Amino acid sequence: MKKILVADDNAVSRELIREVLEGADHEVIEASDGREALEKLREHQPDLAVLDIQMPVLDGIAVIQELRADPGFARLPVVALTAYAMQGDREKALALGFNAYITKPINIPQFRAQVAELLARSGG
Amino acid sequence: MSLTPHENSDQTLWEVVEKLHAIVEASPLAIVSLDPKGQVRMWNRSAQRIFGWTEDEVMGRPLPTVPPDRQAEFGSMVQSQMEGRGWLSGFETIRIRKDGTRIEVSVWSAPLRDAKGEISGNISVIADITDRRRAEAEKAHLVAREQAARAEANIEKRYRELLEAAPDAILEVDSRGRIVLVNVQAEKIFGYSRAELIEKPVEFLIPDRFLSSHPADRQKYFAHPVRRPMGTGLDLSAKRADGTEFAVDVILSPYDAEGESGGRVICVVRDISERKLAEEQIQTLNYHLEQRNREVERANRLKDEFLASMSHELRTPLNAIIGFSDLLAEQGDFTTKQKRFIGHIRQGAGHLLDVINDILDLSKIESGHLELKHEDFDVAEATTEVLAAIRPMATTKNLQVMNSLSDGLSLYADRLRFKQILYNLLSNAIKFTPSGGRVSIETSQIRGDTCFCVADTGVGIPLEEHEVIFDRFRQVGITTKGVREGTGLGLAITKRLVEHHGGTIWVESEPGKGSRFYFSVPLQAGRGETEGKVEASQAPLILVVEDEGAAQELLVNHLEEAGYRTATANSGVEAIRQARELLPDAMTLDVLMPAKGGWDTLREMKRTPATAAIPVIIISVVEERKKGLALGAAEYLVKPVSKELLLEAIGRWTKTPARRTVESPE
């Protein structure tokens, strides 16, 4: 069982991801904006984070930049989640330090596989 | 010359001789005779006058008048005459006088014979032509001088003409600022006659508002006169006779006139009022154009922003609908009815997602960002995939779907886009055909183009709507469900996709009689039937490295269906051994594997000369494209990989194999 932080301002989206991840026997910590995500990350030290890009207070971009600048979180696997599907966004997100990029609506089997792979790689 | 009368001569003979003697002596031309030895025998008075020697000085002596440089010429002349030949007639040569001066002469000369016919010497008549020559030379000189003078006059006339014909006004101003010379163009642009301008101060032509400063400027210029070219950025104006102002460009060029201190200035003045006007018009036009461009840019940006936020706003709720219906469907404890309801929700949401993607797609096509990926593919196979996707719709409405495509038909086009075209036309046909009707696909060849037809027995389209149905957001009539379905973008996208392939799309239809939508796909120029295809035995060999059985099987299936030969490996160690032994044309590589992971395998492949050149296509669950490409991977695909993406990636690195004929399951 792994600890996973899910940050999304949309409660239904959070519930969907929680459902998928708990279905894979993981513990889910929720945050509804970027600042709360950073606080919960420091408090709970999860094994993986799923960040919505568009969030109030601090968006996912600001959060990943802060995380990658912090030695404690530099190697944390982080999945970007976005409802924007314009060209070039994926490349931008990966360049910023996200480990994976998923567009809404989520393809659940693919999301499961990516989370599993990222957790396996970060030290099984 | 002296004649000694013969002892026995009679009186008459003596008289004749005397008469002859008088004639010879009176001759204005020199008459000289030489004996056979070349010594002077006759020397008349004119000879003495011309050459200066007296008869006594030359008689019985060789001729003294031949200059050294003419001795050879003279010798041969005398010799030939002594042999009875050698007439000279007006032969021009040089002789010398007693005082040493050289004169030009003209010589008539002939052999002289005695009574018995023997050669007794020669006789020459010599004219001094020095004066004539001098006169000729003088005349030539005079003619030349006259011609030179005429030419000089011509040049001056030409300069004058040049000055007057110059397209710019030219004025000469003296050191006191007075106009001393003007040309025709100056009269024309200022509106004064020459007489009105000469001797006037140059300020006469300057607008009043500059008058106070101009004399000072002029004096400053004369203090430091330099050549000032046109277009130096000064905004200059001049004043016409009628007081109106006009824009000018001015060149000033100082020069020193002879015998005048302080120098003069040549002013070349060009009327640029028309150019100024045109410049102003261009500026205004540019300004408007810029404004319009800015508006277009703004509108485009707004459109992009709108599309992005629309996509976002719709995807968020769709995420919940699709996600939760998928989760529900995974939980098995539902009644058949409930399962069907969940299916409807999932299908409706899927359709909505298609609509969103349609709009983004059309926007991409219209902004010119669409790139077609051409390949050879089997039409029957692609059509079967489309039919499988639309069959549920047809079944729900109890429609019969007929596929009359001939087997073995192959196209060179973008396979995905071809399927999209077919899907759009078929789903339209189903939407507009009442229950129990029929939808069919047919194909034909027209002048080398492959022509497809999607026909239905639906509501039909009135003639006046045949064009506009291909416009965006144009829907004609209502579907059989009694409501408008979709976004009205399907045909607009379809038309643009067909046209991107170089084909055309049109419809034949009448209300109540169904519709027939046609589209053509041209044969690609320069593509032969056999190009790019290889025999099955030589088909490229792909090594599939994947430890998970199901995934491995799927990859192998995709590749073999496309005509590739395959080999498999279940671990990194095995992969390296196989790669060395088989030397495959390409290799797919999973990253997460037991006994040497994908990254280590890739590193070792690239380090080993025998396998370094084999293209490696990484297939991973994790997006680490940069790392993969940095380690030498040819392609990087993220799982789950569609068949299209896989074949496309493999196709970029290998030859296209001959595709297997796929039986139509229709």
Chai-1 contact restraints between the chains, C-beta under 6 A:
chainA,res_idxA,chainB,res_idxB,connection_type,confidence,min_distance_angstrom,max_distance_angstrom,comment,restraint_id
A,N10,B,T316,contact,1.0,0.0,6.0,A-B,restraint_1
A,V12,B,A320,contact,1.0,0.0,6.0,A-B,restraint_2
A,S13,B,N319,contact,1.0,0.0,6.0,A-B,restraint_3
A,L16,B,G323,contact,1.0,0.0,6.0,A-B,restraint_4
A,E19,B,L327,contact,1.0,0.0,6.0,A-B,restraint_5
A,A83,B,H312,contact,1.0,0.0,6.0,A-B,restraint_6
A,A83,B,R315,contact,1.0,0.0,6.0,A-B,restraint_7
A,A83,B,T316,contact,1.0,0.0,6.0,A-B,restraint_8
A,Y84,B,A308,contact,1.0,0.0,6.0,A-B,restraint_9
A,Y84,B,H312,contact,1.0,0.0,6.0,A-B,restraint_10
A,A85,B,S311,contact,1.0,0.0,6.0,A-B,restraint_11
A,M86,B,A308,contact,1.0,0.0,6.0,A-B,restraint_12
A,A100,B,E623,contact,1.0,0.0,6.0,A-B,restraint_13
A,K104,B,R315,contact,1.0,0.0,6.0,A-B,restraint_14
A,K104,B,N319,contact,1.0,0.0,6.0,A-B,restraint_15
A,P105,B,L318,contact,1.0,0.0,6.0,A-B,restraint_16
A,P105,B,N319,contact,1.0,0.0,6.0,A-B,restraint_17
A,P105,B,I322,contact,1.0,0.0,6.0,A-B,restraint_18
A,I106,B,N319,contact,1.0,0.0,6.0,A-B,restraint_19
A,I106,B,G323,contact,1.0,0.0,6.0,A-B,restraint_20
A,I108,B,D326,contact,1.0,0.0,6.0,A-B,restraint_21
A,Q110,B,P640,contact,1.0,0.0,6.0,A-B,restraint_22
A,A113,B,V621,contact,1.0,0.0,6.0,A-B,restraint_23
A,Q114,B,V621,contact,1.0,0.0,6.0,A-B,restraint_24
A,E117,B,V621,contact,1.0,0.0,6.0,A-B,restraint_25
A,E117,B,V622,contact,1.0,0.0,6.0,A-B,restraint_26
